Amino acid sequence: MNIKRCGSRPLLALAVALALSLIPQAASSEGTQNMKINITVSGKTLIATVMDNPTAKDFVSLLPLTMSMEDLFKREKFGHLQKALSEKGPRKNTYEVGDIAYWSPARDLAIYYHQDGESIPAPGIIPIARINGGMEVFNVPGSVKVSIAAAK
């Protein structure tokens, strides 16, 4: 009987160690579901809901972030990120006004403010967040300074 008791302690210790190693992973699996971010441009703050995917989670790790965003095709503002994000989020070749997405070939963040009916070329964009209104602040010629931070 002593042999079983002695033999079970290492097994119990291994089980506890395994369980403890899973705790951070379980906490991080919550990801970005229901997370809000503030996007400030031209003195106005818009609120966006972050997507629950690895790319969005990687993006959130960069916040707070301030960047200059250039205009592209009078439909989106884009800016270069300091580092590449995970490409494990779902890709799509369409967008909606209010989408914030990642264009991986150039490490660009894009904010779509006008629908022109065109599709996004391959490899497509990876959704990061969605702004629910106020997109007219981006509909200005040239570049804009944008600050993005986690909402409190």
Secondary structure, DSSP 8 states (H G I E B T S, - for coil): -HHHHHHHHHHHHHHHHHHHHHHHHHHHTTTTTT-EEEEEETTEEEEEEE-SSHHHHHHHTT-SEEEEEEEETTTEEEEE-SS-----S--BS---TTEEEEEGGGTEEEEE-S--S----TT-BEEEEEE-S-GGGG-SSS-EEEEEEE--
